[in-house]
Amino acid sequence: MQDDAQLVFVALGGLREIGMNCALYGFGPARRRKWLMVDLGLAFAGDEAPGVDLVMPDLSFVEKIKADLVGIIITHAHEDHIGALAELWPSLGVPVYMTRFAAGLAEARRLGEPGAPKIPIRIVAIGAHIELGPFDVEFIPVAHSIPESTALAIRTPAGLVVHTGDWKIDATPGVGGMTDEARLRALGDEGVLALVCDSTNVVREGESPSEADVAKTLGELVASAKGRVVVTTFASNVARLRSAAEAGLAAGRQVLVMGRAMERVIAVARECGYLQGLPPFLGPDPFDRLPREKVLALATGSQGEPRAALARMAEDQHSSATLAPGDRVIFSSRTIPGNEKAVGRVINGLVEQDVEVVTDRTHLVHVSGHPRRAEMARMYDWTRPKIAIPAHGEQLHLTVHVAFAKSRGVKEVVRAFDGDVVAIEEGRAALIDRVATGRRYKDGDILLPAGAECVGERRRLAVSGVVSIALAISDKGDLVGDPDVIIAGLPQQTRDGAGLDAIIDAAIFETVENLPRAKRRDTDFVSGAVERAVRNSINSVWGKRPTVHVLVVEV
């Protein structure tokens, strides 16, 4: 190893939020480092970005050093780890490595999105090693809520880093492998320089229940149901889909699949052998034709997505599926923060139809795919790292994880956020620099910077509406005809019952008439004067200042 070579870690997403995971490891002298990217995920936009569906990491820094980027490794196929790949890979153009199941889902998504790029994916077997520049990377199986999740053992001349990805400890995961305790212990014996570990459930004591516990509950709930049963869960949770299907088959029901995302996952899961022994599932069409006690439907929509199958059933708008009083809907999922209102709307729509709704508030119908504190303690005991870097969490999770790692005897713990460059060096682990980071919005088919003016304008429009005015001025400075006014998002009347359109008209005429005739021939001056007058007039009777657009035409 060169004297000035250094091993560094920097996250471009996932170390200030849960989601949008993207990490970089760099090794070499500061100006000649080789870089390895781990995951390239997305997050979902909230109320701060109206009209925007997806949020992705800003790769400005990576685009500058892409000649030294040796590859991208995907730890598993959840959207917050792989979802930005199709959109952002073209700006990088490097090989991508992942397991067979993740590759199958990536290809299925590509085929469903016209114009999506063909990415050179290289399939890696779990347990295999690959060499990328100065990095030797081993794929280690871990239990999680999607098949073929992996932790990474990243070996460099500076030492060994264990990047856990998303994981938990589950002796009966249902589908996929268990977390490989023996291999992680062996890495601890080898000597782990740093552990970069999932923080999602660090605020929760104890251990996560097992998928087998959920399977047992689902079996009981399906067996006791008198009418139809609909199970909604995350489409990628193959173990849960299998458990629900087995419960339905054991109760003499037909298994129907409702939702394209679920259909894609099931097709890939069958191809990889994770649904072996189960008969082919039906589509949604027989839902209304089969006897009610013979139906077990697997449906998308656990997060209240308005176009998903369950939301349409809750609104009685599904083309082939109508629920009836006494049917049972099981939410085998947790509500992601920010989705509470959407999920609540779906539940209320179901309850209004006298459908029984079962959630994790009353039954063990969901378990997390992330470790609680007792499981994290075992990971630290197995690997015995010299340095800990909490990852995959918001500020609270990362901060609590710092104290937890210290309590497990780790001498050097670095709390880093997105953009912080961490030197991974025994005795000298620290924040040493910052790189450009941020967010990009997927707005329709366009990728925008998070600070794009149009997004801010939408927020303002949502609050106070817009007034569009077109008026004509003659060469003598007189109004020609009546102004054309379009109002959107404003109330029609004031508190006293006066029409808002009349107030706007009065402001326009009064403003133009009070301008000196010479100024009336200056279209820009007239436009500005009318804009201010209309905005102020509306504010005086409404208490809000709308966006006002004025077009002045000289005739």
JOMOMO-V442546 format. One record per pair of residues at least 24 apart in sequence whose ideal C-beta (glycine too) atoms are under 8 Angstrom apart, sorted by the first residue. I is the first residue (numbers start at 1). J is the second residue. Records with the same first field share a line. If there is no record, write none. Layout:
I = J, J
This chain:
1 = 157, 158
2 = 28, 29
4 = 29, 30
5 = 29, 157, 158
6 = 30, 33, 158, 423, 425
7 = 156, 158, 159, 161, 193, 423, 424, 425
8 = 33, 421, 422, 423, 424, 432
9 = 161, 194, 196, 389, 416, 421, 422, 424
10 = 416, 419, 420, 421, 422, 435
11 = 391, 416, 417, 418, 419, 420
12 = 57, 58, 59, 61, 62, 418, 419, 435, 437
13 = 41, 43, 56, 57, 418, 437, 439
14 = 39, 41, 80, 391, 392, 393, 418
15 = 390, 391, 392, 393, 398, 416, 417, 418, 420
16 = 394, 395, 417, 418
17 = 43, 394, 418
18 = 80, 200, 392, 393, 394, 397
19 = 43, 44, 55, 80
20 = 55, 56, 57, 80, 84, 439
21 = 80, 81, 392
22 = 57, 59, 84
23 = 163, 196, 391
24 = 62
25 = 135, 154, 156, 161
27 = 133, 134, 135, 156, 157, 158
28 = 134
32 = 68
33 = 65, 68
34 = 68, 69, 70, 133, 134, 135
35 = 62, 65, 68, 69, 70
36 = 69, 70, 71, 73, 132, 133, 135, 137, 154
37 = 62, 69, 71, 72, 73, 92, 94
38 = 72, 73, 75, 152, 163, 165
39 = 73, 74, 75, 81, 82, 165
40 = 72, 74, 81, 82, 84, 85, 88, 89
41 = 78, 79, 80, 81, 82, 83, 84
42 = 79, 80, 83, 84, 442
43 = 80
44 = 336, 338
45 = 441
46 = 338
48 = 459
49 = 441, 450, 455
50 = 455, 458, 459, 462
51 = 443, 455, 458
52 = 441, 442, 443, 448, 455
53 = 442
54 = 83, 84, 441, 442
55 = 439, 440, 441, 442, 450
56 = 83, 84, 87, 88, 439, 440, 441, 442, 447
57 = 84, 88, 418, 437, 438, 439, 440
58 = 436, 437, 438, 439, 440, 449, 450
59 = 88, 91, 92
60 = 436, 438
61 = 435, 436, 437
62 = 92
63 = 91, 92
66 = 91, 92, 93, 94
69 = 94
70 = 94, 132, 133, 135
71 = 95, 96, 97, 132
72 = 96, 97
73 = 97, 98, 137, 152
74 = 98, 102, 106
75 = 149, 150, 151, 152, 163, 165, 166
76 = 102, 144, 146, 148, 149, 150, 165, 166
77 = 101, 102, 105, 106, 146, 148, 236
78 = 145, 146, 166, 236
81 = 165, 166
82 = 106
85 = 119
86 = 110, 113, 116, 117, 119
87 = 442, 447
89 = 117, 119
90 = 117
95 = 120, 122
96 = 120, 121, 122
97 = 121, 122, 123, 124, 130, 132, 137
98 = 122, 123, 124
99 = 123, 124, 125, 126, 139, 148, 150
100 = 125, 148, 272
101 = 146, 147, 148, 268, 269, 272, 274
102 = 148
104 = 268, 271, 272
105 = 236, 264, 265, 268
108 = 264, 267, 268
109 = 264
112 = 260, 264
126 = 150, 177
140 = 180, 183, 184, 187
141 = 176, 177, 178, 179, 180, 183
142 = 166, 167, 168, 177, 179, 180
143 = 167, 168, 169, 170, 173, 176, 177, 178, 179, 369
144 = 168, 176, 369, 370
145 = 234, 236, 237, 239, 240, 368, 369
146 = 176, 236, 237, 238, 369
147 = 175, 176, 238, 239, 269, 272, 274
148 = 176, 272
149 = 176
151 = 184
153 = 187
158 = 193, 424, 425
159 = 191, 193, 194, 424, 426
160 = 187, 190, 191, 192, 193
161 = 192, 193, 194, 195, 196, 424
162 = 187, 192, 194, 195, 196, 197, 383, 385
163 = 196, 391
164 = 195, 196, 197, 198, 379, 391
165 = 198
166 = 198, 200, 369, 370, 392
167 = 198, 369, 370, 371, 379
168 = 208, 368, 369, 370, 371, 375
169 = 207, 208, 371, 375, 378
170 = 208, 210, 211
171 = 210
172 = 210, 211, 212
173 = 210, 211, 239
174 = 211, 212, 215, 239, 240, 242, 243
175 = 211, 238, 239, 242, 269, 274
176 = 238, 239, 274
181 = 378, 382
184 = 379, 382, 383
185 = 382
187 = 382, 383
188 = 382, 383, 384
192 = 383, 384, 385, 386
193 = 385, 386, 387, 424, 426
194 = 385, 386, 387, 388, 389, 424, 429
195 = 379, 380, 383, 385, 387, 388, 389, 410
196 = 389, 391
197 = 376, 379, 380, 388, 389, 390, 391, 392, 401, 405
198 = 370, 371, 376, 391, 392, 393
199 = 390, 391, 392, 393, 397, 398, 400, 401
200 = 368, 370, 371, 392, 393, 397
201 = 368, 370, 371, 372, 373
202 = 373, 376, 390, 393, 397, 400, 401, 404
203 = 396, 397, 400
204 = 372, 373
205 = 372, 373, 374
206 = 372, 373, 374
207 = 371, 372, 374, 375
208 = 367, 368, 370, 371, 372, 375
209 = 364, 367
210 = 367
211 = 239, 240, 243, 367
213 = 364, 367
214 = 240, 243, 332, 364, 365, 366, 367
215 = 243, 246, 247
217 = 363, 364, 365
218 = 243, 244, 247, 330, 332, 365
219 = 243, 246, 247, 250
221 = 247, 328, 330, 358, 363, 365
222 = 247, 248, 250, 251, 253, 296
223 = 247, 250, 251
225 = 251, 293, 328
226 = 292, 293, 326
227 = 292, 293, 324, 326, 327, 328
228 = 287, 292, 293, 295, 296, 297, 323, 324, 327, 328
229 = 253, 295, 296, 297, 327, 328, 329, 330
230 = 258, 297, 299, 310, 313, 323, 327, 328, 329, 330
231 = 296, 297, 298, 299, 329, 330, 332
232 = 298, 299, 300, 301, 302, 310, 329, 330, 331, 332, 333
233 = 298, 302, 331, 332, 333, 366
234 = 302, 333
235 = 259, 261, 262, 264, 265, 300
236 = 265
238 = 265, 266, 269, 274, 275
240 = 332
241 = 265, 266, 269, 275, 298
242 = 274, 275, 278
244 = 296, 298, 330, 332
245 = 275, 278, 281, 296, 298
246 = 278
247 = 296
248 = 296
249 = 278, 279, 296
251 = 296
252 = 293, 294
253 = 293, 294, 295, 296
254 = 282, 286, 290, 294, 295, 296
255 = 279, 281, 282, 296, 297, 298
256 = 281, 282, 283, 284, 286, 287, 295, 296, 297, 298
257 = 281, 282, 283, 284, 297, 298
258 = 283, 284, 287, 297, 298, 299, 300, 309, 310, 321
259 = 298, 299, 300, 301, 308, 309
260 = 300
261 = 300
262 = 298, 299, 300
284 = 309, 318, 320, 321
285 = 320
287 = 320, 321, 322
288 = 320, 321, 322
292 = 324, 326, 327
297 = 321
301 = 346
302 = 331, 332, 333, 343
303 = 333, 335, 336, 339, 342, 343
304 = 335, 339, 341, 342, 343, 344, 345, 346
305 = 342
306 = 342
310 = 346
311 = 345, 346, 349
313 = 350
314 = 345, 346, 347, 348, 349, 350, 353
315 = 349
316 = 349, 353
323 = 350, 353, 355
324 = 353, 355
325 = 353, 354, 355
326 = 354, 355, 356
327 = 355, 356
328 = 355, 356, 357, 358
329 = 355, 356, 357, 358
330 = 358, 365
331 = 357, 358, 359, 360, 365, 366
332 = 365, 366
333 = 360, 366
334 = 360, 366, 368
373 = 404
376 = 404
377 = 408
380 = 405, 408, 409, 410
381 = 408
385 = 410
386 = 410, 411, 412, 426
387 = 412, 413, 414, 424, 426, 429
388 = 412, 413, 414
389 = 413, 414, 416, 422, 424
390 = 415
457 = 547
460 = 547
461 = 489, 547
462 = 489
463 = 544
464 = 489, 490, 544, 545, 546, 547
465 = 489, 490, 544, 546, 547
466 = 546, 547, 548, 549
467 = 504, 534, 538, 546, 547, 548, 549
468 = 548, 549, 551
469 = 504, 508, 530, 534, 548, 549, 550, 551
470 = 550, 551, 553
471 = 508, 512, 526, 530, 550, 551, 552, 553
472 = 552, 553, 554, 555
473 = 512, 520, 521, 523, 526, 552, 553, 554, 555
474 = 554, 555
475 = 521, 554, 555
476 = 517, 521
477 = 515, 517, 518, 519, 520, 521
478 = 520
479 = 509, 512
480 = 555
483 = 508
489 = 546
490 = 538, 542, 546
491 = 542
494 = 541, 542
495 = 541
496 = 541
498 = 541
500 = 538, 541, 542
503 = 537, 538, 541
504 = 534, 537, 538
506 = 537
507 = 533, 534, 536, 537
508 = 533, 534
521 = 554
523 = 552, 553, 554
524 = 552
526 = 550, 552
527 = 551, 552
